Amino acid sequence: AANGRLSVDVAFALPYAAMQLFFGPIGDAVGKVRLVRVNLTLLSVGLAASALAPSHGALFAARVMSGAVAGGIIPLVLASVGDRASFAERPVALSRVLLALILGQLSGSAASGFIAEFLGWRYVFWTACAVAVLAAGSTMLFLSETRARETVSFASALARYRLVLSNPLSVRLYGVVALEGAIIFGSFPLVAPLMVAHGLGDALEAGVVLGAFAVGGAFYTFAVVALVRLLGLSGMVAVGAAGVGLLVGTAAFMPSLVGVAALFALAGFAFYMIHNVLQILATELAPGARGSGVALFAASFFIGQGVGAVMMASLAERIGTEAVFALAGLGMLLLAWPASRLPARATAHVERS
């Protein structure tokens, strides 16, 4: 059963990550809102097919389809915010999207466990399907698409990615977000082993700790205006990266569950200080190919997360879980300096060219 759940999770996650690179330039060509509507509709179909799946193979196929179309939603939503909000308005606008994502993840995780326990796994998919239908209907009723359709081609997609990568900041930004994903999200699968090593519990307690991280991120979204005014974007990146490094490194040796959860809650706040600013910069790399720029950003984060999880697990076998979290904290401390050196505006090169 555990292997079956894992294969179904992988069936969703891998196409989700890969298809972001396809949907970015397609959204730039046909309109981001227009494509989000289509993908939400297809996601509804995929979730319904998952609920109705008569076999594991059918469920696997439905999850592949669902993951593929879901990969074209969040990056295009973030890019659409970049299209609609000025640079000065973007920290608050993107933080509101971030809050919705965090609350969705928290409520979805809690609700799915409850529904699966008392009603069965098929009702989890039916509930998700209903949410996707509601989201698709909302985009059709409340979001307008002003962009005229352009021809979609492989050549035009490559041209958009070349435009993004012509900005010298892009490689630095994608490198920072990949490292961020590898260090922090790559270490998350080891939270349960950390609980076991400290005698604090197992999977349930790990869920509490990771939930605290998300709650800290939610509280960050309410402090954005004050943080931008106090620290500026570069200061937020430096303080956020250093803060999450110190907090995660300290959590490696904390002997109480309450203490670990509190440290992870503060780390969540600090993490989104850096991640939200990186999202803002990603929307500015190439305004004419914003969907492509954000798609590369999201793909870099997922690649870093995947590679980091493998590396962290391998390290844990050799040096222990506590040492891995201590190294993760050190890694974020070291990342603070190059991350803080990213310019406050990402479009300087593109605007001059």
C-alpha positions, 0 to 999 in steps of 0.5 A: 500500500505504501509503495502504491501511494508513493508511485501515485505521488510520483505520477503527479509530481514528476509531470507537474515539475516537467510541464511547467517548462512547456506551459510557461511559453504557451501562456506567454503566447495564448494568454496566461489567464486563458491557459489557467482556465483550460488547465483548471478545467482539465485538472477537474477532469483528471481528478474525477478520473482519479476518483473513478479509477477502477484499478491502480494503473488507471489511477496512475494514468489519471494522476499523470494527467492531473500533474501535467495540467496542474503544472501550468497553473501556479507559475502562470498565476504568479506571472499574471500578478506580474502583468497586473501589479506594478513593481511597487505593488508586487510584494503585497500582491504576490504575498496574497497569492502566497497566503492562499497557497499556504492556506490551501496546502494546510487545509488540504492536508488536514481535510484529505486525511480526515476525508480519507479516514472516514469516507475513503480515498475516492472522496478525497479526489471528489472533494479536490475535483469540486475545488478545481471546478470552483476555481475554473468557474471563478477564473471564467467569471472574475478574471479577464484575458486581454492578451491577443492569441499568438501562434504557439511554436517550438521556435517561439518558445525557444526565443522566449527562453533565450530572452529570459536567459539573456538577462545576466541575473537569470542564472544567478537567480535560478541558482539561488532558488535551486539551492534554497529548495535543495537546502530547506525543502530537500531536508523536509523528508528528514523531519520525521527521522529527526523526531525519532532521533530526539525521541520526540515522536515520528510522522505525526509529530513531523506533521506538526513541525512542518505545519508550524513552518507553513503557519510561520509563512502565513504570518509572514504575508501579513508583515510584508508591507512593514518588512519592505519599508524596514529592510527593503528587498535586499535586506529581506533576502539577507535577513531571511536567509540568515534567519532560516539558517540559524533557526533550522541549525538550532532545531537540529539540537532542540530537545523538545517538540514545542521548541522544534515547532516554534523554531520551524514556525519562525523559520517559515516566516524567515524562509518566505522573506527570501522566497517571496523576494525571489518570486518578485525578481523572477517576474521581472527577468523578461516582462515580455516573456514573464510566463517563461521566466517564472516557469524556469524559476519554478522548475529550478526550485523543484529540481533543487528540491528533488536533488536536495532530498536525495543528497540529504538522505544520503548524507543522513545515512553517513553523518546522522540526521542532526548533522544534516540539519546543522549543515542545512542551517550553515548552507542557508547562512552561506547563501545569505550573502550571494542572495542579498547581492541580487539587484533590487530590480531584475529588468535593468539589463532587459530595459537597456537592451 
